[in-house]
């Protein structure tokens, strides 16, 4: 019996362990100091070995499963002369960062350093065409970069004015678009048109691609679920597409909520947070636990979970797609830059987020720390079994390779093991009962039989 209990509790502990190990992958220097509007800019774009790499307020991030790299939107401060405004590539094989495109703030098409951006934000990869779409938010445009040549051109919108207009690629207009998501299966580019409070889409594979609004518009700012036509938004940002269900998850930044667009039913539903900011333990009436300026978002369909970079709460949270419960994977409300396990780790306004689904690794732009961080996700075997031991271990190993996955067991498998263990314990108790029951009735039978003989 004791063996049953020990095994069951051991497996229950390890399966329910949901703390991520956080390690700085690249970047460093001094964190942001002061209020939000005291952004201190400078020529802080330094390439090379990851330990020597420097960023300046990095924003978007996207994982490239083909090149086993992450691309980082090194954003810089807006309206300052030294904005980095460039796309950086962190090679996870060689542990070296390079600049793919961009050099100084402005608007110019061209190859590599000849291209110019203004406050670049989210990015999305089109693996079929080997292109990357870039939300050039300050230029109110969507740019596209060839991953082979690093040539940058304008895909949609224009830098001359901001507006809200559907239509052909170059006649359409945006207002501070901040995040992108690409649907490889259906060749669709989703756009979070942030200051237009709208979600837009481009059918890239069409003979005549055009921009179409799915839901929201600038004169309908607010918070409301319902049909695409009825739904209201406040500065939507991060997005994650689930091809299995044909739904798009969106971080509704100023509504402090994560919402889902059902692209078949054309409806919008809130699944976490809603309307009011709060810390990780605060409850919002009618909406469960509160959120605080959610931004980057990524989906792991294997574990039925969404990962969210929560800008205001300085943490990475998980949303269960089964019951919509919220759990902290890493970080806490207090800001800092500590590499550690779970809530002992610290971030300073994490912004962009993407998942290496094969290795179960999350990559996060820790914006106000000017860093890129790596976090073990669900299914990664290096979970927090012994925090002190793991923190000591983190200081001895390579930033990336230490966090590689060797055994990607799923939460489903762990849950199944727990169920089996509980069943075994129940079976043990049941067998004890029936043995006792059978013993009592057998004794009664033999007593009755012997009494009859007498």
URLINHU-V618762 format. One record per backbone hydrogen bond with DSSP energy under -0.5 kcal/mol. CO is the residue of the C=O (numbers start at 0). NH is the residue of the N-H. Records with the same first field share a line. If there is no record, write none. Layout:
CO->NH, NH
This chain:
0->4
1->5
2->6
3->7
4->8
5->9
6->10
7->11
8->12
9->13
10->14
11->15
12->16
15->17
18->383
19->21, 341
20->375
22->373
25->371
34->37
38->40
41->43
43->45
45->53
47->96
48->51, 52
49->26
53->45
55->75
56->74
58->351
59->72
61->70
62->64
63->67, 68
67->91
68->63
69->89
70->61
71->73, 87
72->58, 74
73->85
74->84
76->79
79->82
84->116
85->73, 87
86->99, 100
87->71
88->90, 97
89->69, 91
90->94, 95
94->49
95->90
96->47
97->88, 99
100->86
103->102, 116
107->115
109->151
110->113
111->101, 114
115->107
116->105
117->137, 138
118->136, 137
120->59
121->134
123->132
124->126
125->129, 130
129->146
130->125
131->144
132->123
133->135, 142
134->120, 136
135->138, 140
136->139
139->157, 173
140->135, 142
141->154, 155
142->133
143->152
144->131
145->149
149->111
150->145
151->109
152->143, 154
155->141
164->172
166->210
167->170, 171
168->156
172->164
173->162
174->194
177->121
178->191
180->189
181->183
182->186, 187
186->203, 204
187->182, 189
188->201
189->180
190->192, 199
191->177, 178, 193
192->195, 197
193->196, 234
196->216
197->192, 199
198->213, 214
199->190
200->211
201->188, 203
202->205
205->208
208->168
209->202
210->166
211->200, 213
214->198
216->219
217->220
219->232
223->231
225->267
226->230
227->215
231->223
232->221
233->253, 254
234->252
237->250
239->248
240->242
241->245, 246
245->262
246->241
247->260
248->239
249->251, 258
250->236, 252
251->254, 255, 256
252->255
254->274
255->273
256->251
257->270, 271
258->249
259->261, 268
260->247, 262
261->265, 266
265->227
266->261
267->225
268->259
271->257
273->275
275->290
278->281
281->289
283->286, 287
286->272
287->283
288->272
290->277
291->311, 312
292->310
295->308
297->306
299->302, 303, 304
303->320
304->299
305->318
306->297
307->309, 316
308->294, 310
309->313, 314
310->313
313->331, 346
314->309, 316
315->328, 329
316->307
317->319, 326
318->305
319->323
324->319
326->317, 328
328->19
329->315
337->339, 345
339->21
340->343
341->330, 344
346->335
347->367
348->366
350->295
351->364
353->362
354->356
355->359, 360
359->376
360->355
361->374
362->353
363->365, 372
364->350, 366
365->368, 369, 370
366->369
367->31
369->27, 54
370->365
371->24, 25
372->363
373->22
374->361
376->379
380->382
382->384
385->389
386->390
387->391
388->392
389->393
390->394
392->395, 396
393->396
397->401
399->402
400->403
406->408
409->413
410->414
411->415
412->416
413->417
414->418
415->419
416->420
417->421
418->422
419->423
420->424
421->425
422->426
423->427
424->428
425->429
426->430
427->431
428->432
429->433
430->434
431->435
432->436
433->437
434->438
435->439
436->440
437->441
438->442
439->443
440->444
441->445
442->446
443->447
444->448
445->449
446->450
447->451
448->452
449->453
